Each structure stands twice: as structure tokens, then as C-alpha cells.
Amino acid sequence: MSESPRLRSDLGLVCALALVGVLAAAVVPDAIGVVRILIAGPLVLALPGYALARAALQPGELRGPELGALSVALSVVVTIFSALLLDALGVRLTIWPWIAILVVVTLAAAAVGMRRGHARALRPPSLAPRVGEVAMVATAVALIGAAAAIGFTPLSAPKGTDTTTALWIYPVHPLEVGVTSGQTRATSYTVTVAVSGRIVRRYGPFTLAPGASWTRLIAVVGKPPVVARLSVIGDAAAAKTVSLRCWCTSVRSAAKP
């Protein structure tokens, strides 16, 4: 029974809203994604920051409008750092890993706030808000709307990328092997070159930025068959090996200038 007042507090409500956001993301179909955004939106733009602010600050240290502005700011920071963390770990930025981090941060911060005695009992909202508070709330709503519009707008891929990777050989003397990365993020590769069935070079792993290229020259004798083998490193979904076979010629003009 001792936990009941805490659960009926502002932090208890934050935990409940966070769980509702997760449930909305799970059950609301894509066809009515606007509803899912409206329900799960607070989990991205308000709840983590509010829980963190209440856990860190003493009750009454900030007024309501100040706490609201800080909550939005901290939520945006948590959302951005969550994306950076997922990208650094090589996790695709889909909705579920992102929401998982936001929920964990929200629930953990709310639990800390409750333990520190920072939870406040829920009270009916005032029916006569001051003009300054109304203006601040309106500004916060506008900022949240703009952030949501930006956050849910698909971004184009970086220039020079199309989510593919090209392996190429100029079959001249010296032999030229190259890779052009069309991935949307920095990607690591290895390249193995075999001449007349014998491996003569192994390169990598080396990392290419989106749109960047890598080349190497290899001396060959005669007109042997050449096989270049490209492997993608680090991404299990894209960890494929591609081979390219050609025969060397003596036409020097075929080489890149």
C-alpha cells in the first residue's frame, strides 16, 4: 500500500503514459499512423525529459512553465543521443530500438525521482492560467509540432549514394581494382584479388564514407584471369560476398586517366 501514493503522482502518470505510447506503437496499424504519432508523441518529446528533470531537481525548484520547457529540451536531447547510440552500435534506426531506449530512460528516471521523494500528488489543473503561462504553452506546442514535422519527414540519402556498392576492375597492366560505396553510412569492406586462381592481394578492412571510392594497382604478367572478391563487414544484413571475374588485356587506354 505504501507504493500507491507514488503511483498516483505525476511520475506515476509519466510511467503510465510511456507504457501507453509503447502499446500504441505496437497495436495501431500503419494505415492510421497519425493516431500512433499523437499517442506516442509525448514519449519522444516530453516524458523522458520530465522524468529526468523531476529525478534531478528538488520539488518546487522550477515553476510549471520552466519545468515544461526543460522537459521538452531534455526529451529532444535524449531522442538525439538515442539515435547516435543506435547508429554507433550499428543498429538500424527503426521505431522499436528507439522507443525501447526512450521507455527505459523514462521509467528509470521516474523510479529515481520516486525514490528520492520528488513525486508530486496529482492535482486538478487550474482553470485560470496566467497570460505568460498560456503564451509559453502555445510556444511549446508550436515547437513540438515543428519538431514532429521535421522528425517524421523522410530524409533523402546523402549525395552520391543509392544504398548499393560497386566493385570494379580495369583489366589492364597494371591491373586496377576499385570499390565505390553507395551506402548511406560509413561502411567497412575487404577485397581479395586472385590471379590465375592464386590469391595475390588481400585488402582491408577499410572504411568508406557514403559516395567515397577506393582503388589499388596490381602488377600482372600476361593476360591471366582475375577474380576480385568484395565482402561487407559489420552489418549482418549486408554481410555478402560478391565476385567479379575478368581477363587482363594489354590495352592501356582502358585504364582511368
ABEGO torsion letter per residue (X at the ends): XAAAAAAABAAAAAAAAAAAAAAAAAABBAABAAAAAAAAAAAAAAAAAAAAAAAABBBGABBAAAAAAAAAAAAAAAAAAAAAAAAAAGBBBBAAAAAAAAAAAAAAAAAAAAAAGABBBBBBBBABBBAAAAAAAAAAAAAAAAAAAAAABBBBBBBGBAGBBBBBBBBBOBBBBBBBBABABBBBBBBBBBBGGBBABBBOBBBBBBGBBBBBBBBBBEBBBBBBBBBBBGBAAABBBBBBBBBBBABAAABBX
